[in-house]
Every structure is written in structure tokens, then in C-alpha cells.
């Protein structure tokens, strides 16, 4: 919602003048002089003021959620409490998760007990490797002798079968050791996950601020993703407003503004326009803007409504007169002009 006002600036001179030279329509009797107020026409600046309504928000408003479906063991804070990042807000019952940690740690211990030093470095693997190398060397030698006709086909096949068996045994040992390491890695990951979940039974504040909402209580069951608290950083507040297309040429980032807080007895505070959309919202044809206000004393609360005043220069070095000097006659505007003889006459004027 937006209201627009035009302010007229002028130096006002109050004089007592005589409107003379007027005669009655019937006779020649003179009309008594009338005292009027006049103002000197000057050059000045016309300012535009836009009033924009917006809802106050905290600099950061972070919902705190439970990551596990558990019962709430205790609530450590109250609404309105000031908290630091990392401070405990809510504790969930850790009993079931602690049991999962113990089971995961037992499985890890079993996997570690049968774990080889590294794949291929156990005594069994080393023996199989040497046997395989010997069998492959024998096969190469027998194949060369077979080409020379020194050994029979049957003998070559026997050596070839022995080499294949040695290779298969070596691969089998390596595969078994790889599986042992994979099982160990899986067990270690399960322990890490269980311990992480145990840590998540203690819910802490993600930022420093004030607890603005606490919709849970001890004994309540919560699901994964349930919001258990809201923490707001109130040291600085912000107001999001929509600026019309006609006002955009006169506003810019960093511009100072004033805001009137209705619920604080119309208290007026200073702020600064810190963000301005580069393009209009296609639905509203307005430009979104963000205004930030210092709130170290935390008097201003999120959820309050404010009226923001944006002042801008609409025209400079223009003719200005007091607004009360302008009269409307039908569809036109007029002003009374006093000439050098102090005679008043009506002149049509154009407002800009």
C-alpha cells in the first residue's frame, strides 16, 4: 500500500495590501480595502515522498528441527531467552540410539579381528603369490619346450592346469581380503552414522539470537523434520517493501529512509535501503527492496508493521508557491497574482 505527497517549498511574506480600483456594478462608491496574505514566488526544490508498508523481520530467522523421530527428554530454554550458537535447546531420549552405537561398535570389532594388514600383504596372500609366480614360470618354460617337441601335449596340459589353479587360488585370497576390508569399511561407516545420530539427540542453536518460538515440551514424540524451536537474530531487523515503477528513478541502494513503527506509539527510526531488485516483479510490476534498521536495544520485534518513508528529489530549480495559494476552478487550477499596482488578477497555473 502506498500514499504519495507533494511538498511545496517557498519563502512566505505576509503583507497587508489594498485591493483597490474596484467599483460597484451600480454606482461609483469605492469598496473598502481588504487585507490579504501574499507570498513571494521563488525557485526551489519539489520533493516526493512515498509511504510503503512492510512487516518487520529479524536479520536471520532460523527454524531448528529434530533430525530423528524420538521422544523429547527435556527442553532447556524458554521463549525470549537469549542463546549463543551451539547452546543446547532440546534433548531427545538417546536410549535407542545409544544401543545402536553399541551394536555398530561390536560389529566393527568383529570385522577388525579378521582384517588383514592390507590386501595382498597377509602370509597366505604372499605364499599364494609366490606359488602363482612359480607356476606361471613353469608354464612358460613348458610351452617353449613343447614348441621344440621336447614335451608331450599331455605334460603341457598338466602344467597349464597347475598354473591356472595357482592363479585362481591367489585371486581367491585377494578377493577374500578385499571383502574383509569392505566389511570393515561398512562397519566403520555404521559406527560413524550411529555416533552422529547420538549427537543429534542433543539439539543446539544454529545461530546466536533470541528464542522466538518453542512449540514442544518434554515427553512429546517428534518426527524427523519437526520444528522444535525458532531462533531470531534481532540485533538488526529488516523490512521488505515493494517500490512502484514511478518511484524507481529516485531511489538507490544505500539511501537513508525513516520508518514509523505503529505498535511502538508511532516511534520513528532511521534505516537504510540495502537491496533493490534490478527488475520488476512480473506479477505486481513493482521492484522488491530490503531496508535494514539497527536494533541493538531489541525494542523492535519481528512481526511488527512499519510505514517506511522514501524521500526523493522530483524536480529542482522550479517555481514554487504555498499550496494554499492554489485554488481549483472546475478542471483547472488558478492563483491570484498581484501586479506592481497591488491589483489582484486571476491566472491559470499548471501544477507539476
N, C-alpha and C positions, 0 to 999 in steps of 0.2 A: 504494500500500500504506500502511495506516495502523494505528498502535497507539495505545491510549488508556490513560492512567494517571490515577488519582485520588490526590492528595496530601492527607494529614490533618495538620493543624497543632494542636499542644497544648503547654501547659506541663506538663512531666513532673516529678512529685515522687516521689522514691524514699524510701520509709519501710519500717521493719521493724515489722510489726504482728503481733498474735497472733490467730489464728483460734481462738476458744475456744467453750465451750458445747457442744462435740461430745462425745458419749458413744458407747461401743461398743454394738453391737446386742445383745451378750450380757450384759456386766457394766456396772459403774459406773466402770471405770477411765478416767481422763482421758487424752486423746490429747495427745502432745507438741505444743507450739506450732509452727507452720510460718511461716517468714519469706517474705513475698510482696512483690512490687513493685506499687505502685498509682500511678495518675495522676489528677490533678485534671481534672474535666470543665470545659471552657472554651467560650466563644463565639469563633468565628474565621471565617476565610475558606477555602473549599474551591476550589482551582484545578484547571482542566482543562488537560491538555497533550496535543496531537495531534502525532504524528510523521509527516511527509509526505516521501516520496521524490521526487527530481527530478533531471534531468540539467542540468548547468551549460552555459549558452550565453554567447557574447560579447554585449556590448551591441549590436553590429552585426556581422553575418557576411555579407559581400558577395561573391558569385561574380563573377569577372572573365572575360568571354567575348570570343572573337575574332569580329569582325563580317564578316570576309572569308575566303573559302576560299583560303588561301595557305600557303606553306612558312614555318616558323619560322626566322628568320635567327639570332637569339640570345636567350638567357634571361639577364636582367640581375640577378636576385636569387636567393636560396636560401630554403628553408623555415626559418622562425624569424627572418628578417630583419625589422627594424622599418622601415616605409616611411611616407612622407608622401603625402598626397593629391596626385596629379599626377605622382608619381615613375614613371619607366619601369620596367616589369616584363618585358615581352617585346617583341621587334621581329620583325615579319613581313617577308619579302622584298618590297621595294617596286618591283621592276623592272617588272612588268607594269602596275601601277597608274600608275607614272610615265610609261609610254608612253601610256596612256590620257589622262593630263593633257596631254601634248604635242599629241596629236591633237585634243583638245577645244579647246585654245587656238588651234590653227591654224584650225579651223572657225569659231571666234569672230572671228578676224581677218578672214576672208573675208566673213563676214556684216556686219562693221562697215564694210568697204570700200565696200559698195554701200548703206549705210544713209543715208536722207535725214535732214536735220536734225530733222524731226518730220513726222508725217503731215499733208500738205496745205501744207507750207511750202517745198517744193522749187520751183525755177524752172518746171519742167514743170507741176507742180500749180497754180502761180499763173497761168500762161498759160492752162491749160485752164479754170480757174475764171472768168477774165475772159471768155474766149470763150463759155463757157456762159451767163454772165450777159447778154452781148450778144445771144446767140441767143434766149434766153428773152424779153428785152425786145422784140426784133423780132417774135417770135411774138405777143406780147400786142398790139402795135400793129397787126399784120396782121389779127388776129382782130376788132379793133374796126372796122377799115376794111371787113372782109368783111361785118360786120353792116350797115354803111351802103351796101353794094353797090358799094363803090369798087374792090374787087379780086375777081378770079375765084377759083373753087374750086381751080383748078389751082395758082395762085400761092400760095394759103394752104397747100395740101398740101406744096408745095416748102419753104416757110418752116418748117412744122411738122416735116418730116423733118430739116431742118438743125438745128433746136433739139434734137430727140431725139438726133441724132448727137453734138452738143456735150455734152449731159448724160451720154451713155454714155461719151464719152472722159474726161470729168472723173471719173466714178465709177471707171473702169478704172485711172486713175492713182492715185487714193486707195486702191483695193484692192491695187494692186501695192506701194504704200508700206507699207500695213498688213501685208502678207505679209512684207516685208523686216524690219519691226520684230519680227514674230512669230518669224521665223527667227533674228534676233539674240537675242531673249529666250531662245529654246530653246538656242542655242549657249552663252549665258552660264550658263544653268542646268546644262548639261552640264559646263562648266568647274568650277562650284562643287561639283558632285557628285564629279567626279574628284579635285579637291583635297581634299575632305572624306575620300574613301576613302584618299587618300595619307596623310592624318593618322592614319587608323585603322590603318595598318600599324605604328604605334607605340602599344602598349597600356600604359596607365598605371593606377596605383592610384586607385580611385574615392574611397577614404577613407584617413585615416591609421590605421595599425594594424600588425598583425604578419601576415606571410605564413604561413598555416597549411597551405596545400596548393599544390603546383606540379606537376601531373600531365603536364607536357610537357617536351620537350627540343629543342635545336637540330636542324634538319634534318627535323623531323616535319611532315607535312601536317596542317593543321587545317581543319575546316569552319566555315561560318558558324554561330555559336551554341555552339561548343566552349568549355567552361570551361578556361581556361589557368592560373588561379590562384584562391585564396580568401584574402581579407584580412579579419582579425578585429580589431575594436576591443575590447581586453581591459582597458582602464582601469576598466571596470565590467562585472560579469557579472550574469546573471540566471538565475533558476530558475523554471520553470513548474510549478505544482502544482495538484492538484485537491482542493478542500475539501468535506467531506461536509456534507449539509444540517443535521445536528445541531450542527455547529461554526459555521455561518454567523452565528448571532446574537451570537457572542462575538468575531468578528474584524472589522477595518475597515481601510480604506486608511490608510497611514502608521504602522501598528502595527509595532513593532520585533520582530524574530524572531532566532533563532540557527540556524546551520546547521553541521552536523558533516560535514567532508569526509573520506570514508573513505580515499582514496588519499594523503592528507596526514597519516597517522597519527592520524586522528580529530580533526584540528585543528578547533576551534570558532571561527566567525567571526560577526560581527553583520551583520544586513541589515534591510531594511525592505520591508513589503508595499506595493507601489506601484500595483497594479491588481487590481481584483476584479470579476468578471463580475456584471452585475445580474440575470442569470437563469441557471438551472441548464442544463447540457448535457442535452438530451433523451435522449441515448444512455446517459450514465453517471449522470445525476441528481446530478452534482457541480458545484461552481462553480469555474471556472478562475481562477487567481490568479497574479500575477507578483511575484517577490521580487528585489530588486536588492541587490547587495553590492559595496562599494568594493573595487577590486583594483588600486590604483596600483602595487603592487610586482609584479603579474602572477604571483603564486605560484599562484593558482587558474587552472586551464586548462579551456577548453571541452571538454566530453565527460566530465569527471569527474562522479561521482554524489555527491549530498549528501542528508543527512537533516535536514529542517527542523523545528524545534520551535516550535509555536504555543502560547503560553500565553494562557489566558483565564480570567476570573473566572466560575465556575459558580454560586456561591452565597456570600452574605455574611451575617454575624451568625448563624451556625448552630452547633449543638452539635458539638464535635469532640473526638475521643479518639484516642490512638495506634492504628494499625491492628492492632498485636499484641494489643490488649485485646479484639478482636472474635474470637469463635470461631464456627465453623459447626457446627450440630447438625442434620443432615439438610437440609431445605429452609429452615431458619431460621437466624438469626444471634442470638447471645446474648453477654452480658457479665456479669462478676461485679461486683456492686455492694456496697460496704462501707457499713454504716449507722453511726450515731453510737456504737454499742457495739462497733465493729470486728468485726461479724458479717457474713460474706460470704453473698450470696444470688444466684441466677441470675435474670437478667431478659432477656426477648426484646427485641431492638432492631431498628429499621428503618434500613437504610442509604440515604443519599440523596446 
